[in-house]
Amino acid sequence: MALITVAAVQMACGPDPDTNLATAERLVRRAAEGGAQIVLLPELFSTPYFCKDQDPAFFALAGPVEDHPVLAAMRVLAAKLGVVLPISFFERANNAHYNSLAVIDADGSLLGTYRKSHIPDGPGYQEKFYFNPGDSGLPVFRTRYAALGCAICWDQWFPEAARILALRGADLLLYPTAIGSEPQDPGLDTRAHWTRVMQGHAAANLVPVIAANRFGSEVGQSCTIDFYGSSFIAGPTGELVVQAEPAGEAVLTARLDLAAIRMRRVAWGVFRDRRPDLYGPLLTGDGGGPTL
């Protein structure tokens, strides 16, 4: 058996970074007190979701990996609590900027950084103004407790990314998120769709999924977004193990037997029966072209 406890944290993110960081630390401690060994926080949790607007002033929020204050604080916390922390942050690398995630192991060491691959661009979610497309590929991080496949928010809509992470040996798929209402269409509620697409990743790959979202209303210069919380943990057949309410802080935990899940994944045969020779059209924009 390889029993581990995972946690998803749901929180509101206000205008003061120090307050947000203190909230995150408090909720990570709460998760650790409940036995969690891997704790996922929401996307860009240390600030409001600034991508509602195109404002060059927000580039001042970015910092390099080596001395980013959020990462420094979380490395200390991870070592103190003995937990693994995948941490979303705004990265500056010379003249490039990325929506990034650093994986901090349970001893506080930095295992590496993932840079968000799929960058959205639409009303209220104008990320292409701020972020370069990620150049890290889709790595799997082997932590003290499990191999983690990490992606960020808009990445979660792409089954190709989830499958690659599973192929590379991920025991868990983790998605820090900032998603809510659609300013161009107040009647559009994507919450259920958002949940189901990630349940599908879990079911198709027989890999549990952890999704951590923010909640609350955030007012920008051009629009307001009501983030819809509803963070969740899905099991290896896509079943919802636990899900938060749309509003309110939450620390969700689940106990998982990774050894049993690995055996089930192998026995089910979906990886054995794959046909990569037929999947060449996935490498094209329109599904045309020859197979591999």
Solvent accessible surface area in square Angstrom, and as a share of the most:
residue,aa,sasa,rsa
1,M,175,0.78
2,A,32,0.25
3,L,68,0.34
4,I,8,0.04
5,T,12,0.07
6,V,1,0.01
7,A,1,0.01
8,A,0,0.00
9,V,0,0.00
10,Q,0,0.00
11,M,0,0.00
12,A,45,0.35
13,C,7,0.04
14,G,28,0.27
15,P,121,0.76
16,D,64,0.33
17,P,59,0.37
18,D,107,0.56
19,T,81,0.47
20,N,4,0.02
21,L,31,0.15
22,A,58,0.45
23,T,22,0.13
24,A,0,0.00
25,E,48,0.21
26,R,119,0.44
27,L,0,0.00
28,V,0,0.00
29,R,91,0.33
30,R,115,0.42
31,A,1,0.00
32,A,23,0.18
33,E,148,0.66
34,G,57,0.54
35,G,40,0.39
36,A,5,0.04
37,Q,44,0.19
38,I,1,0.01
39,V,0,0.00
40,L,1,0.00
41,L,1,0.00
42,P,0,0.00
43,E,0,0.00
44,L,4,0.02
45,F,0,0.00
46,S,18,0.12
47,T,13,0.07
48,P,41,0.26
49,Y,0,0.00
50,F,8,0.03
51,C,0,0.00
52,K,7,0.03
53,D,9,0.05
54,Q,100,0.45
55,D,32,0.17
56,P,92,0.58
57,A,70,0.55
58,F,58,0.24
59,F,56,0.23
60,A,92,0.71
61,L,66,0.33
62,A,9,0.07
63,G,8,0.08
64,P,29,0.18
65,V,33,0.19
66,E,146,0.66
67,D,97,0.50
68,H,11,0.05
69,P,95,0.60
70,V,11,0.06
71,L,3,0.02
72,A,55,0.43
73,A,27,0.21
74,M,0,0.00
75,R,96,0.35
76,V,94,0.54
77,L,5,0.02
78,A,0,0.00
79,A,52,0.41
80,K,130,0.55
81,L,52,0.26
82,G,19,0.19
83,V,2,0.01
84,V,0,0.00
85,L,0,0.00
86,P,0,0.00
87,I,0,0.00
88,S,2,0.01
89,F,4,0.02
90,F,8,0.03
91,E,5,0.02
92,R,98,0.36
93,A,29,0.22
94,N,142,0.73
95,N,149,0.77
96,A,21,0.16
97,H,29,0.13
98,Y,18,0.07
99,N,1,0.00
100,S,0,0.00
101,L,0,0.00
102,A,0,0.00
103,V,0,0.00
104,I,0,0.00
105,D,17,0.09
106,A,2,0.01
107,D,85,0.44
108,G,8,0.08
109,S,42,0.27
110,L,53,0.26
111,L,69,0.34
112,G,23,0.22
113,T,36,0.21
114,Y,0,0.00
115,R,49,0.18
116,K,1,0.00
117,S,36,0.23
118,H,52,0.23
119,I,14,0.07
120,P,18,0.12
121,D,91,0.47
122,G,26,0.25
123,P,71,0.45
124,G,2,0.02
125,Y,24,0.09
126,Q,36,0.16
127,E,2,0.01
128,K,121,0.51
129,F,75,0.31
130,Y,4,0.02
131,F,8,0.03
132,N,62,0.32
133,P,96,0.60
134,G,21,0.20
135,D,95,0.49
136,S,39,0.25
137,G,42,0.40
138,L,22,0.11
139,P,35,0.22
140,V,22,0.13
141,F,16,0.06
142,R,151,0.55
143,T,16,0.10
144,R,139,0.51
145,Y,51,0.19
146,A,8,0.06
147,A,10,0.07
148,L,0,0.00
149,G,0,0.00
150,C,0,0.00
151,A,0,0.00
152,I,0,0.00
153,C,11,0.07
154,W,98,0.34
155,D,0,0.00
156,Q,0,0.00
157,W,47,0.16
158,F,61,0.25
159,P,80,0.50
160,E,80,0.36
161,A,2,0.02
162,A,0,0.00
163,R,61,0.22
164,I,62,0.31
165,L,0,0.00
166,A,11,0.08
167,L,82,0.41
168,R,128,0.47
169,G,35,0.33
170,A,1,0.01
171,D,8,0.04
172,L,0,0.00
173,L,0,0.00
174,L,1,0.01
175,Y,1,0.00
176,P,0,0.00
177,T,0,0.00
178,A,0,0.00
179,I,14,0.07
180,G,0,0.00
181,S,33,0.21
182,E,28,0.13
183,P,40,0.25
184,Q,102,0.45
185,D,62,0.32
186,P,127,0.80
187,G,72,0.69
188,L,77,0.38
189,D,85,0.44
190,T,20,0.11
191,R,70,0.25
192,A,54,0.42
193,H,98,0.44
194,W,0,0.00
195,T,9,0.05
196,R,146,0.53
197,V,34,0.20
198,M,0,0.00
199,Q,41,0.18
200,G,35,0.34
201,H,7,0.03
202,A,0,0.00
203,A,43,0.34
204,A,52,0.40
205,N,4,0.02
206,L,7,0.04
207,V,0,0.00
208,P,0,0.00
209,V,0,0.00
210,I,1,0.01
211,A,0,0.00
212,A,0,0.00
213,N,0,0.00
214,R,0,0.00
215,F,32,0.13
216,G,27,0.26
217,S,73,0.47
218,E,17,0.08
219,V,121,0.70
220,G,22,0.21
221,Q,128,0.57
222,S,81,0.53
223,C,26,0.15
224,T,56,0.33
225,I,0,0.00
226,D,76,0.40
227,F,7,0.03
228,Y,18,0.07
229,G,0,0.00
230,S,4,0.02
231,S,0,0.00
232,F,0,0.00
233,I,0,0.00
234,A,0,0.00
235,G,0,0.00
236,P,13,0.08
237,T,61,0.36
238,G,7,0.07
239,E,79,0.35
240,L,74,0.37
241,V,72,0.41
242,V,46,0.26
243,Q,65,0.29
244,A,12,0.09
245,E,125,0.56
246,P,57,0.36
247,A,71,0.55
248,G,29,0.28
249,E,73,0.33
250,A,15,0.12
251,V,27,0.16
252,L,15,0.08
253,T,57,0.33
254,A,8,0.06
255,R,143,0.52
256,L,12,0.06
257,D,35,0.18
258,L,2,0.01
259,A,37,0.29
260,A,55,0.43
261,I,14,0.07
262,R,96,0.35
263,M,135,0.60
264,R,127,0.46
265,R,32,0.12
266,V,112,0.64
267,A,78,0.60
268,W,172,0.60
269,G,2,0.02
270,V,50,0.29
271,F,52,0.22
272,R,179,0.65
273,D,86,0.44
274,R,52,0.19
275,R,120,0.44
276,P,66,0.42
277,D,63,0.33
278,L,93,0.46
279,Y,74,0.28
280,G,3,0.03
281,P,41,0.26
282,L,113,0.56
283,L,137,0.68
284,T,56,0.33
285,G,91,0.88
286,D,129,0.67
287,G,44,0.43
288,G,30,0.29
289,G,55,0.53
290,P,119,0.75
291,T,73,0.42
292,L,136,0.68
